[in-house]
Amino acid sequence: MKTNLITRSGFEKLQQELNHLWRVERRETVDKVSWAASLGDRSENADYKYNKQKLRRIDSRIRYLSKRLDQLKVVDYSPQQDGQVFFGAFVEIEDEHGTIRRFQIVGPDEIYDSKDVVSIDAPMARALLKKHVDDEVSVVTPKGEQCWFINKIQYHAFSETDRGDAETEQ
């Protein structure tokens, strides 16, 4: 079951996608379907078939986003979160081999656009919740149990100066 939490920026991206689909993509596709239908025989009209299928996909995504946006709860930063890992945190962790990973803990609806995010539903995120800098976290992975140390916790994106010369691995 998906958690119904989302960051403010993630919510805005989904709203933008919905608006774009409704105001731009759908209108253009409806015009193409109408044009293709006006050419006559629809059974052998590739433009008509393709754009009709595209219109179904657009309408399906619009329905999904409309329902999903109503279900989501936007979680904004609170100063009380400082020093601990909570939803929306940018976290830097390091394993015993020196491999460093940086990511933000986000809702499951936000993980598809970026490689530097982890869903709140993922074992890694669950293990990190309520932990502090320098805490050790054990996470069970397909390769076995792994230990990670928390180096940084921030509630704004890591800048280039925060990244330093460390190698990031996903």
Residue pairs with C-beta under 8 A, 6 or more apart in sequence:
2 107
2 108
2 109
2 121
3 107
3 108
3 119
3 120
3 121
4 71
4 72
4 73
4 107
5 72
5 73
5 75
5 87
5 107
5 120
6 14
6 72
6 73
6 74
6 75
6 106
6 107
6 109
6 110
7 74
7 75
7 87
7 88
7 104
7 106
7 107
7 110
8 74
8 75
8 76
10 106
10 107
10 109
10 110
11 69
11 72
11 74
13 110
13 113
14 65
14 68
14 69
14 72
14 109
15 69
17 61
17 65
18 62
18 65
18 66
18 69
21 58
21 61
21 62
21 65
22 62
25 58
26 55
26 58
26 59
26 62
29 51
29 54
29 55
29 58
30 55
32 47
32 51
33 48
33 51
33 52
33 55
35 47
36 42
36 45
36 47
36 48
36 51
37 45
37 48
39 45
39 47
39 48
42 48
42 49
68 109
72 107
72 109
75 87
75 88
76 88
77 88
77 155
81 88
81 89
81 155
82 153
82 155
83 132
83 133
83 153
84 130
84 131
84 132
84 153
85 91
85 105
85 128
85 129
85 130
85 131
85 132
85 150
85 153
86 105
86 129
86 130
87 105
87 106
87 107
87 120
88 104
88 105
88 106
88 155
89 104
89 105
89 128
89 153
89 154
89 155
90 102
90 103
90 104
90 152
90 153
90 154
90 155
90 156
90 157
90 158
91 102
91 103
91 104
91 105
91 128
91 150
91 152
91 153
92 100
92 101
92 102
92 150
92 151
92 152
92 153
92 158
92 162
93 100
93 101
93 102
93 128
93 137
93 148
93 149
93 150
93 151
94 100
94 101
94 148
94 149
94 151
95 146
95 147
95 148
95 149
96 147
99 167
99 169
100 151
100 166
100 167
100 168
100 169
101 148
101 168
101 169
101 170
102 116
102 158
102 163
102 168
103 116
103 117
103 118
104 116
104 117
104 118
104 157
105 117
105 118
105 119
105 120
105 125
105 128
105 129
106 117
106 118
106 119
106 120
107 119
107 120
108 119
108 120
108 121
110 117
110 119
111 117
111 118
111 119
115 170
116 168
116 170
118 124
118 125
119 125
120 126
123 139
123 140
123 141
124 139
124 148
127 137
127 138
127 139
128 137
128 150
131 137
131 150
132 150
132 153
133 150
133 151
133 152
133 153
134 149
134 150
135 149
135 150
136 147
136 148
136 149
137 147
137 148
137 149
137 150
138 145
138 146
138 147
138 148
139 145
139 146
139 147
139 148
152 158
152 162
154 162
